[in-house]
């Protein structure tokens, strides 16, 4: 009878409510899950029956390791074992509901069976199965005194979208092949299947191009610096450039194979015509200014005036220079041969036209091609680039700026700017997002809007995070629906899916990359895999906390920012400061102090907006759950809150 009270009622994908064990905490949430009576107890001798296919070779290696290392049990694999306790089967007759990536998982007291139409489905079924075992199953050493059991369940699961991705910017700061592979390991466990590698930018060219050796001899190296990236001084001409690195073509091949074995595709991005300072540092003649305004590979100094949208230094390739197209043909010949994925991303974002506007060559090009605006100059460039990409047997993708000036006939769009003043499918000016515009024009789209999925944004109060110009809380990511609101049914087929983007200007090492990715990538996994109508924030938090325990075992870093309260300052009528505190996670208590001491559970509990005592200089807060600290101690200067309140009042005026 006591066990009954350990059960909680949850609404799952069907509209029917039923009770499941609170220990079942799968991310992303399966389409359908039904708990049965009993548990599967892992035996000391484990036989796995599987199909003969090379596609599952690494899946089996990983499964054997994860089942044997922490348990100390013996695990064997057979193609035909009558005594198998784990069975991996491909359906003889296709289950159309499952598609290529879906699966069914049956956990009974004596056997576990995973069935799918394709090997990818078997892989995803295995990932779900592992989340049913205790967190210690992820350990890399023998663990004693753990009951290795999984609850009996029946699961039917398949993805909502085919494109479920993360973008990893390895250009601003370089990450090794092993670190990229670790990132692939982490994302694939949560059914994310697309790694977008941002390989080139102003701060570095990270892929070996054998026909253009200076791209990595020169373009892969910058002046080292640690601090607030983007505010560093311009390095002297003779500064030693020792920070950076690049992937050899053998490295790329190994990463692609590593990802393939985990059912992840890698899409390369070569960001042009803007964001090309690293390429121009290697080959100055590629810019319209012929390198006159070239400072070498950017090293953290400001190279653009974002207030006026003008370029301080010329980081654009020159669309009027025929050598640029020869250069890109060479680059893409080698890139296309390295990456089997169907798309190559060619950037196209944030191309400030400052130096095009003063270029005689651009003026002549505009006259020759009857181009009226500099957006049309970029469109001319993008359309020629699209033909080069297609000549290599690949499909062209770019950021949503490629819509401006006219999009190429077959281009796919990655929509990042959200709602903005753009051009609709009919050519009229209106406030739209690039994804909606492109889909209505019959172009394929990946949704990646800044306000929902930019993982470089701060996760908590800016006092607690590396400073970036915007914040993005976990609950905001979880509220994201990749299908644009109001998009008519006939155009929804053009939405391939969505991805989160980790730009790394302020990410100097891999541990910080993990911190910025997780837990927000859990939300992206659920946004793209699970049915949108079944989202439940409180239940998602419960399941995320279960994944934290697994990451603790694996020693993967994650952000505890969801436990930090929001500070919402305002001014009373008498200009005194008022502070509202708001928790992202429900059920927490905020304890606070104004006297500079460190609060604990014996301090006052926040219940209503606070008036600031005379002469106080700071407020300290910490969140508790069930009498135990769960959040970080935050010391907030009251001067900072007053500045924010005054700034908000100015904005209101």
N, C-alpha and C positions, 0 to 999 in steps of 0.2 A: 504493500500500500504506500510505503514511503516513496518508492520510485515514481509513483504517479505524480507526485508534486515536483519532480524534477523536469517535468514536461511543460512546454509552453506552446501556446497556439499561435501559429503563423499563417499568414495568407501567402500562398505560393502562386505559381503562374495561372493555375486554374482559378476560377472564381469561388471555389469551395474552400472553406477553412478546415484544417485538420491539425492534429497535434503532432509535433515532432520533437525529438530530444534536443535540448538546447545546446548539446555538444556538437550537433551537426551545423557546421558553419562554412559553407562552400562559397567561394568567390571565383568566378561570377556565379550568381544564383542560377541553378538549373531551371529549365523550362517546366519540368514536372518532377516532383519528388514525393514519394510515398514511403513512409517508414513502416517496416514490418516488425513483428515480434522477434526479440532475440538479438544476438550478436554473433559475428564471425570472429573466432579466436584463431589467430595466426599459429599454425602448427610449427614444430621445430624443424620439420622437413617439408619444404615447400616446393611443389612441382607446378610449373607454369606451362600450360599447353598453348601453343600459338601457331599461326599460319606461317608458311614458308614465304617470306618476302623480305628483300633487302631493305625496304623502306622502314621496317620496324626493328632493324638490327640495333640501332642505338637506343631505341625505346626500351628494348629488352635488357640491354646492358645497364641502363640507368635504373630500371625497375629492380633488377637483381641486386644492384648495389644498395639501393634505398631500403630493400627488404632484409638484406643480410648484414650490413655493417652495424647498424645500431642494435639489432636484435641478437646477433651472433648465430642466427639460424642458417641452415643449409638451404640454398635455393638452386634449383635446376630447371632447365628449359627443355621441352620436348615438343615435337610436332604432332605426336599422337600418344597421349598418356591417359590411360583409363583412370589413374589415381590422381589426376591433376586437381588442385584446389583452386587455381586461378586459370580461367580459360579466356583466351583472346580470339575472337572469331570474326571473320568477314562474312557478311550476309550473302547467302547463295542467291537469294532473290532480293533485289534492291528495295530498301525501305525508303520510299520517296520523301517521307516526312523528315528524315535525318539529313538528306543531302550528302555532300562530300565530307563534312566535318562533324556531323552529329554522331551520337552513340546512344546505346542503352547500357545501363549498368545495373546488374542484379547482384546484391549481396545477400546470401542466404547463410544459415548457420554453418554449413559445411563447404560451400563453394562460392566463388565469385566469378561472374561471367560478364564480359564486356563484348558487345557486338556493334559493328559499324559497317557501313558500305565501303569505306575506304580506310587506308592506314591512318590518315589524319584523325579520324574519329576514334580509332583505338587509342592513339596517343592522348587525346583529350579525355577519354574515359579513364585512362591511367592517372592523369593529373587529378581528376575528381576523386578517384579511389584513394589516393594518398592523403587527401584532405580529410578523409573519414577516420584515418588512424591518428593516434596521439601525436602531438607536435614533435616529439623526440624521434619520430621516424625520419626526420630530416637531418639527424645528427651524423657527423662523419667519424664518430668513435662508438665503441660499444657502450650501451646504456643499460644499466641494471634496474631491477625493481619497477619495470613498466609492464602493465597488462596490455599486450599488443592485440587490441580488438577493434573492430569496426561495427557500427550499428547495421542491422539488416535494413536494406532500402531497395526500392525500385525507382530508377531514374531514367527519364527520357529527356535528352538534351540536344540542342542544336543552336547555331548562332543566328542572331537577327541580321547581322551584316557580315559580308565576306572580308571587308577591310577593317582590321582592328589593330591599330598601329601605335608606335611610339617613334618620334624623331629624336635622334641623339646627335647633337652638334659636337663633332670631334674636330672642328676647324678652329673655333675660338680658343679652346684649350684641347690639347691632344690627349687621347686616351689609348692605351695599348691594345693590342689584339686580344690579350687575355682578359682585359677589362670589358671590351666589347662582347666577348663570348660570355662573360659572367652576366652581363646585361641581358643577353639572349636567353640564358638559363632562367633568369628571374621572370622575364616577361612571358616566356612560353608556358610556364607553370600555370599562368592565369589566362591562357587561351588567347593571348595577343599574338598575332601572326605576321606582322609587318614591321620590320625595322628600317626606318628611313635614316640613312646616314648622310648627314650634311658634311660633305667632304672638302668643300672649298669655301673660302670667305676672305675678307680683308686680312684676317689674322693668320691665315695658313692654308697651304695647299697640301692635302694629306694623302694623295694617291699617286703612286709612281706612274708616269707616262714615259715610256722608254724612248719615244721619238722626240720628246721635249724634256730633256734631263734637267734643265734649269728650274723647272716647276718645283722640283723637290730639293735641288741643290741650293736654291735661293729662297723659293717661295714657302718652304716648310719651316723656316726659322725666324724667330723674332727675339727681341730683347726681353730677358726675364724680368718679371715684376709681380709683386703680391700686394694687394690692397683693393681699392675701389676701382675696378676696371672701367676704363672710359675717362678717367680723370688723370691718368699718368702724363708726365711731361713728354714732349716730342724728344725722342732719343737723339743724341748727337750723331753726325754722319758716320763716325768711326766706332760706334757702339758695338760691342761684341754680341752677336746674335746666336745664342746657345739654347734657347728654349724652343721646343717643338718636336717634330718627328713626322713620319709618314708611314703609310702601309705599302710594302712592296706588293707587286702583283701576286706573288706567292702567298703573302699574308691575306690578301683579298680572297683568293681562291679558298684558303683554309677557313676563313670566316664564313664565306658563302656555304661551304659544305657543312660546317658546324651548325649553321642556322637551318639548313635543309633537313638535317637529321632530327631537328626539333620542330619541324613544320613551320618554320619562319622564313619568309622571303626577305631579302635585303634589296631596298631600292636606293641607288646612288643619287646624290644631288650634286651637280656642278652648277654653282650659282653664278649666273651671268644675266645681263651685261653688267649690272652693278655688283657690289660686294666682291670685286675682282682685283683688289689691290695686291694680293699675293701673286697672282698671275702677272700683273703689270710690273711688279718688282723684278720678276724674272725676265719678262719680255716687254720693256717700256714702249716699244713701237705699237703695241696693241691698243693704247689709249689715244684719244683724240688730241691730247696735249703732248703726246710723244714722250711721256715721262717727265716733262718739265715740272709738274706738280706731284711727283712721286717721292714719297718719303721712305720707300721700302715697305716690307711687310708690317702691317699695323701691330703695335705692341702694347695697346691699352690706352693710347692717347685718343683724344677726340678728333675724328676725321670728317664729321658732318655737323652742321648746325641744324638741330632738329626743330628749333623754334621757327626758323625761316625756310626749312627744307632746301638748304643749299649745301653743296659740297665744299669742304675746305680743301680737300685733296682729291685728285681725280682717281676714282676707283671704278670707272666704267670702261668697258671695252667700247671700241668705236664702230658703230654700225656702218660708217662710210668707208671703212678700210677692208678691202677684199682679203687681206692677209688674216684678218680676224676669223673669217669663215674657213680658211684653210687650217688655221690653228684649231678651231673647234672640230673640224672634220677629223684631224689627227687624234685629238683627245677622245672623241666619241667612238672612233674605231676601236681604241683600246678598252675604253670603259664598257662598251657593249659586249665585247668578247669576255669580260670578266664576270658580268652579272647576268644570270639567266632570267631574272625577273623581267616582265614585259614592259614596264615603264622605266624611263629615265627622267628624273626631275631636273629641270633646267633653271630653277630659281625664278628670276624676273621681278623680284620684289625690291622696293625702296631704291629705285634707280633715279637718283637726283640728277637732273639734266643740266646742271650748272655749266659744265665744260662743253657739252654739246652746243649750248646756246652761243658760245663764243668761237665755235669751230667753223672755219671756212669750208671744210670738207662736208660737214653736216648740212650747211646751208646749200651747197651744191647738190647733195643727195636729195634734199627736200624739193628743190626745183626740178631735178631730173625725174623723180618718182611722184611728183605732185602731192607731196605730203604737207598738210596744213599745220599740224601741231607736232610737238616733240613726243607726245604719246603715240602718234602715228609713226614716228621714227622708230620707237621701240617696237611697235607692232610689225613694222617692216622687218626688223631684226628677228623677232620671235617667229615669224612665218618662215623666214629662210632657215632658221635654226630647227624648226619643226621638220622641214624636209630633210635636213642632215640626219636628225635622229631617226626618222623613218627609213632613211637609206641604209641604216644599220640593222633594220628589222625590229626596231623598238617603237614604243608609243611615247609621245611627248606629254609631259606634265609640267605645270608651272604654278606659282602663287597667283592669287586672283588679280594682280595688276596686269596680267596678260590679257585681261578683258578690255583694258583701256586702249583705245585706238583701233580696236578690231581684233578679234581672236582668230587664230588659224583654224582650218577646217576640221581637224581631228584632235585638237588639243584637249587634254583633261585639266581640270582646275582644282587646285588645293585652296580652299576658301578659308582665309585666316583673319580677315579684318572685321567679320561680323557685319552688322548693319552699318552702312555708310552711304554717303552720296555717290551713287554710281549710275551706270547706264543700264536701263532695263533691256529685256529681250527685244522690245519694240523700238529701242533707240532713245526713249524718253529719259530725262533725268528724274531720278526718284531715290528715296532712301531704301536701299535693298542690301542684301548680302550677296557676295559673289557666287556662292553656291546656288542660290535660287536663280540668279540671272543665267548662270551657265547651264543649269539643268533645263530651264525653259527653252534654251537655245539648242538642246540636244547634245550637250557635252557632259561627259562623266565627271563626277565631283567627289572629292574627299573633304569632309567637313573638319575644320581645325581652327575654330574661332578663338581669338585671344581671350575673350571674357570667360571661357569655360575650360580650356585645355592647355593654356600656356604654362608649362611646369617650371619655368624660370621665375614666375611671379612669386611674391612672398606668400607664405602659408599662414602666417600669424601676424601679430602686430609688427610693424617695421622696426620697432626697437629690438625685436628678437631675431630678425632675419637679415641675411645679406641684402643690402638695399637695392631694389629694383623699382621701377616707376609705378607698379601696380600690385595689387594683392589678389590672391585666388584661394579661397577657402575650400576645404574638402567638400562641404555640402553643396557648394556652387558647382563643382565638377560633377557631383552625383546627380544634380538636377538637369544635366545636359541631355538633350534629345538630338541625336545626329540628323534626324529627318527635319529639314527646315519647316518651321511652322507655316501652315497655309499653302504648302507646295501641293498643287493639284495631283491627284492620283496618277495621271498619265505620265508625269515627269519623275515620279519617285524612283523609278527603275534606274535613273541616272545617278542616284546617291550610292556610291560604292561602300561608304562607311565613314569612319572617323579615326583621328589619331590625336594623341597628346604630343606637344613639342617641348623638348628640353634644350633651350638655348643656354650656352655655357659661358657667357661673358663673366659671370660672377661665380662660376663653378670651377674651382681650381684643381679638384682631385676627385677620385672615383667615389670615395665615401660620401662626399657632398652630392655627387650625382645620384646616388641611391637615396639620400635624404630628401632631395627635391622630387624624386620620382614617386616614392612610396610614402603614404598610402594613396596618393591621388591617382596613380595608375590602376589601383584596384577599382576605383570608380569608373575610369575609362573602360576597363575590361567589362564591367557590368553594363555601362552605357551602350556598348557595341555588341555584346553577346546576348544579354537577357531581355525579355519583353519589357518595354518601357512602362506599360500600365501596371506592372506588379512591383514597382519600386517602393521601398519602405525604408526611410532614413534610419529609424531606430534599429531596425533589424540589420541594416547594412553596417551600422556602427558595431553591433554585436559580432558580426562575422569578421569585420576588419580587425577587431581586437583579438580574435582567435588567430588571424594571420600574423599579428604582431608576435605571438608566442612562437610561431614557426620561424619567423625571421630572427627572433632571439636565439633560437637553436642554431640556425644557419649562419648567424653573425652578419646578417644583412642589415644595413642601417636604414632607419625610417624616421620620419618626422612625427613627434608627439604633439604637433601644433593644434590638433583638433581639441585638445584639452585646455588650450589657452583662451581666455575670454577676449572678446572685443571690447575696446575702450571707445565709448561714444561721448565725447565732451560737448558741452553746450554752455552758454552764458545765461545766467538769470537776468531779470530785469535790472537788478542793481549791479550788473557786470561781474558778480561773483561766479565762480566756476562750479558747474554741476557735472557729475560723472555718472554715466549709465554703463553698466557692465552686462554683457550678454554672452552666454555660453553657446557654443556650436553644438555640443553634445548635451542631450537632455539628462536630467537626474544628477547633476553635479552641484556641489556647494562651493561658492567662492568666499574664502576668508581674506580679510584685508586689514591693513594698518596704515595710519597716517604719521606714526611717530618714529619712523625710520627703523623700527624693529621688524624682525622677520615673522610673519604670521604663521600660525599652525591652526589646528582644529579648535583650539580654545579661544581664538580671536573671533570678532564679530563676523556673522554671516551676511553677505550681501542679500538684501531683499528688495530694495527700491533705490532710485537714483540718489547719489550721495552728494551732500554739501561739504565743501572743503573747510576744515577747521582753520582758524586764523594762524598764520605763520607756518603752516605745513608746507613742505617743499617736495614731497613725493608721496605716492601711494604704492604700497607693495601688495600684491595679490597672489594667491595660490589656490588651485582647485582641488577639492577632495571628493572622493566617492566612498560611501559607507565608512567614514571615519579614517580613511587612509589617503595620503596625498597621491594624486594622479597627474596633476599638471606641474608645470615648471614655475619656480618663483620668478615673478616679474616685478622689477623695480621701475616704476614709471615716474619721471620728473613731471611735476605739475606745470612747470613752465612749458613743457612740450605739449601737454594737453590744452593749455590756454592758447598756444599758437594755433593748434588745430581748430579749436572752437572759433577763434577770430577769423581764421581763413575760411571756415565754413560760412560764417556770417557774411564775409566779403563776397563769397560766391553767390550767396542768396541775394545780396544787393544787386 
